[in-house]
Amino acid sequence: MTATTNQAPTRGLIFRRVRPTGGDVIVATLMLVVVVASAFPLVWMVLSSFKTTAETMQVPPVWLPRSPSFDAYDKVAGVINVGRSMWNSLVIASVTTAGILLTSLMAGYAFAKYRFRGSNLLFALLIATMFLPPIVTLIPLYRIVGSLGLNASLGGVILPNLANAFGIFLMRQFIAGVPDDLIDAARVDGASELRILFSIVAPSVIPAIAALALFAFVYHWNSYLWPLTVLQGNSDQYPIVISLSRLLSYNRGAMNTGLVMAGATLAVLPPLVLFVFLQRFFVDSIVGSGVKG
């Protein structure tokens, strides 16, 4: 009888705690507004790519296509070489991302676990480069790429981006949380530094690696100015983002809005698919950084 009496208030207290308050409703409403505002352009773009020309010109606008059509995608394939452009973007984004992950892991490990004279100053100088606008380094990098004979090639687009200050900073912060005792034990067992890095350290910071991979891939997939500068005149090497600029000449008024929306939808698909696969690790990295901070 005593046990029953003691449990009743507990159950009531639990129900009172999970009951939404006015503040919870306001927060949920604000979150819903932000989500809708963020997703609306993407949803509108995809829906418009399936509309007919008449539907894209209709006022007031048609929200859902009455007769979904793939005509706009067929027209895109006739205007630009979609397959070649997508492949160029995939090569640029994938190779650059792999290089950034490798250099960031190695440099981040060195900054986090090695103590040498001038390491703090060197790390401060590295962080300072993050505040340089990309336009400042555009001409020097272009001159360097030209001196190496990599103009008008994918190699010229990729090479200067194989190391990234933000990536090194991110890896350094996460690797610093890996216990030193674990690394010292591996050294005592005779493991080399590379084996320690890739067999012990890297698996411990998988969420950070996934987040950096997502950031790097999306950034370099969407990069426009640097590839356009290096690849000028060599349209066969253009990534999809630059190739899509040719569709702008077709977008006079609203006659070819569906064509532009179809091209943009094709360009956004690979980063979106990558995010779907890496979102769990991306969220884990944010939660982990918040706990460690």
QUIHULIN-V981510 format. One record per residue. PSI is psi in whole degrees, -180 to 180 (none if undefined). D_CENTER is the distance of its C-alpha to the mean C-alpha in Angstrom with 1 decimal. Layout:
psi:PSI d_center:D_CENTER
psi:PSI d_center:D_CENTER
This chain:
psi:-40 d_center:59.5
psi:-39 d_center:58.0
psi:-41 d_center:54.7
psi:-41 d_center:54.4
psi:-38 d_center:55.1
psi:-29 d_center:52.4
psi:-28 d_center:49.7
psi:-50 d_center:50.1
psi:-33 d_center:48.8
psi:-45 d_center:45.8
psi:-40 d_center:44.8
psi:-39 d_center:45.4
psi:-40 d_center:43.4
psi:-46 d_center:40.4
psi:-36 d_center:40.6
psi:-34 d_center:40.9
psi:-39 d_center:37.8
psi:-7 d_center:35.5
psi:125 d_center:37.1
psi:140 d_center:34.6
psi:176 d_center:35.8
psi:-37 d_center:35.6
psi:-39 d_center:32.8
psi:-41 d_center:30.8
psi:-41 d_center:31.4
psi:-44 d_center:30.3
psi:-45 d_center:27.0
psi:-40 d_center:26.3
psi:-43 d_center:27.2
psi:-41 d_center:25.0
psi:-41 d_center:22.0
psi:-42 d_center:23.0
psi:-43 d_center:23.3
psi:-43 d_center:19.8
psi:-46 d_center:18.3
psi:-43 d_center:20.6
psi:-36 d_center:19.8
psi:-39 d_center:16.0
psi:-20 d_center:16.5
psi:-47 d_center:19.5
psi:-40 d_center:18.1
psi:-46 d_center:16.1
psi:-42 d_center:19.2
psi:-40 d_center:21.5
psi:-47 d_center:19.7
psi:-45 d_center:20.0
psi:-39 d_center:23.6
psi:-28 d_center:24.7
psi:-19 d_center:23.8
psi:1 d_center:26.5
psi:157 d_center:29.1
psi:167 d_center:32.1
psi:-40 d_center:32.8
psi:-38 d_center:35.4
psi:-36 d_center:33.1
psi:-22 d_center:30.4
psi:-7 d_center:33.4
psi:140 d_center:35.1
psi:124 d_center:35.8
psi:159 d_center:35.2
psi:150 d_center:31.9
psi:123 d_center:31.7
psi:-46 d_center:29.1
psi:135 d_center:29.3
psi:129 d_center:30.4
psi:-37 d_center:33.9
psi:87 d_center:33.9
psi:135 d_center:30.3
psi:147 d_center:30.3
psi:15 d_center:28.2
psi:-38 d_center:30.1
psi:-37 d_center:27.2
psi:-36 d_center:25.2
psi:-39 d_center:28.4
psi:-37 d_center:28.7
psi:-44 d_center:25.2
psi:-26 d_center:26.1
psi:-21 d_center:29.3
psi:-43 d_center:27.8
psi:159 d_center:25.0
psi:89 d_center:24.5
psi:-46 d_center:21.6
psi:-47 d_center:21.7
psi:-42 d_center:21.9
psi:-41 d_center:19.2
psi:-38 d_center:16.7
psi:-43 d_center:17.9
psi:-44 d_center:17.5
psi:-39 d_center:13.9
psi:-41 d_center:13.4
psi:-48 d_center:15.5
psi:-51 d_center:13.8
psi:-42 d_center:10.2
psi:-49 d_center:11.7
psi:-43 d_center:14.3
psi:-43 d_center:12.4
psi:-43 d_center:9.9
psi:-42 d_center:13.2
psi:-41 d_center:15.0
psi:-42 d_center:12.7
psi:-43 d_center:13.0
psi:-52 d_center:16.7
psi:-35 d_center:17.6
psi:-40 d_center:15.7
psi:-48 d_center:17.5
psi:-47 d_center:20.8
psi:-39 d_center:20.8
psi:-38 d_center:19.6
psi:-42 d_center:22.4
psi:-45 d_center:24.9
psi:-32 d_center:24.3
psi:-36 d_center:24.3
psi:-3 d_center:27.3
psi:140 d_center:29.4
psi:112 d_center:31.9
psi:159 d_center:33.1
psi:130 d_center:34.6
psi:7 d_center:32.4
psi:-40 d_center:29.2
psi:-41 d_center:28.6
psi:-42 d_center:29.3
psi:-40 d_center:27.0
psi:-38 d_center:24.1
psi:-41 d_center:25.0
psi:-38 d_center:25.0
psi:-45 d_center:21.5
psi:-36 d_center:20.2
psi:-30 d_center:22.2
psi:-20 d_center:20.3
psi:-20 d_center:17.2
psi:1 d_center:19.4
psi:127 d_center:20.3
psi:139 d_center:19.1
psi:-30 d_center:17.6
psi:-25 d_center:20.6
psi:-37 d_center:23.0
psi:2 d_center:22.0
psi:-52 d_center:21.8
psi:-46 d_center:25.5
psi:-43 d_center:26.0
psi:-38 d_center:23.2
psi:-40 d_center:24.6
psi:-40 d_center:28.0
psi:-46 d_center:26.9
psi:-40 d_center:25.3
psi:-40 d_center:28.5
psi:-24 d_center:30.7
psi:-2 d_center:29.1
psi:28 d_center:29.8
psi:13 d_center:26.2
psi:148 d_center:26.3
psi:35 d_center:25.4
psi:157 d_center:23.6
psi:-30 d_center:20.2
psi:-37 d_center:21.1
psi:-31 d_center:21.5
psi:-37 d_center:17.9
psi:-45 d_center:16.5
psi:-49 d_center:19.1
psi:-11 d_center:18.4
psi:12 d_center:14.8
psi:-13 d_center:15.5
psi:145 d_center:15.8
psi:127 d_center:13.8
psi:-40 d_center:15.6
psi:-40 d_center:12.9
psi:-42 d_center:12.2
psi:-42 d_center:16.0
psi:-46 d_center:16.5
psi:-46 d_center:14.2
psi:-38 d_center:15.9
psi:-41 d_center:19.2
psi:-39 d_center:19.1
psi:-40 d_center:18.4
psi:-29 d_center:20.8
psi:-24 d_center:23.4
psi:-8 d_center:23.7
psi:129 d_center:24.8
psi:133 d_center:28.7
psi:-32 d_center:30.6
psi:-36 d_center:33.4
psi:-41 d_center:31.2
psi:-42 d_center:30.4
psi:-38 d_center:34.1
psi:-39 d_center:35.3
psi:-38 d_center:33.4
psi:-40 d_center:34.8
psi:-35 d_center:38.3
psi:-2 d_center:37.8
psi:12 d_center:37.3
psi:140 d_center:33.5
psi:166 d_center:32.1
psi:-37 d_center:29.3
psi:-39 d_center:26.9
psi:-40 d_center:28.0
psi:-43 d_center:27.5
psi:-48 d_center:24.0
psi:-19 d_center:22.9
psi:-23 d_center:25.3
psi:-53 d_center:25.3
psi:-51 d_center:22.7
psi:-47 d_center:19.6
psi:-23 d_center:20.5
psi:-17 d_center:21.0
psi:33 d_center:17.5
psi:-44 d_center:15.6
psi:-40 d_center:13.6
psi:-38 d_center:12.5
psi:-43 d_center:11.8
psi:-41 d_center:9.7
psi:-43 d_center:7.6
psi:-40 d_center:7.5
psi:-41 d_center:6.8
psi:-47 d_center:3.7
psi:-49 d_center:2.9
psi:-44 d_center:5.4
psi:-47 d_center:5.2
psi:-42 d_center:3.6
psi:-48 d_center:5.7
psi:-23 d_center:8.4
psi:-38 d_center:8.6
psi:0 d_center:9.4
psi:137 d_center:11.4
psi:-52 d_center:15.0
psi:-48 d_center:17.5
psi:-48 d_center:17.4
psi:-39 d_center:17.7
psi:-37 d_center:20.3
psi:-43 d_center:22.2
psi:-39 d_center:22.4
psi:15 d_center:23.0
psi:127 d_center:25.5
psi:-18 d_center:28.1
psi:79 d_center:26.6
psi:-21 d_center:25.3
psi:-22 d_center:25.2
psi:4 d_center:22.2
psi:135 d_center:20.2
psi:172 d_center:16.7
psi:-34 d_center:16.3
psi:-41 d_center:15.2
psi:-40 d_center:18.4
psi:-34 d_center:20.5
psi:-23 d_center:19.8
psi:-22 d_center:21.4
psi:-22 d_center:24.6
psi:-19 d_center:24.5
psi:-32 d_center:25.1
psi:-17 d_center:28.6
psi:-10 d_center:29.2
psi:65 d_center:28.2
psi:117 d_center:31.6
psi:-131 d_center:32.3
psi:14 d_center:31.0
psi:-37 d_center:32.5
psi:33 d_center:29.3
psi:-41 d_center:26.7
psi:-34 d_center:26.1
psi:-46 d_center:25.5
psi:-41 d_center:22.7
psi:-36 d_center:21.2
psi:-43 d_center:21.4
psi:-42 d_center:19.7
psi:-36 d_center:16.8
psi:-42 d_center:16.6
psi:-38 d_center:16.5
psi:-30 d_center:13.7
psi:-12 d_center:11.4
psi:-51 d_center:12.5
psi:-48 d_center:10.7
psi:-34 d_center:7.0
psi:-42 d_center:9.1
psi:-42 d_center:11.0
psi:-40 d_center:8.5
psi:-39 d_center:7.5
psi:-39 d_center:11.3
psi:-30 d_center:12.0
psi:2 d_center:9.9
psi:-34 d_center:10.5
psi:-45 d_center:13.7
psi:-35 d_center:12.6
psi:-46 d_center:9.9
psi:-41 d_center:13.0
psi:-37 d_center:15.3
psi:-38 d_center:13.6
psi:-43 d_center:14.0
psi:-43 d_center:17.5
psi:-42 d_center:18.4
psi:-35 d_center:17.6
psi:-39 d_center:19.7
psi:-42 d_center:22.5
psi:-34 d_center:22.7
psi:none d_center:22.6
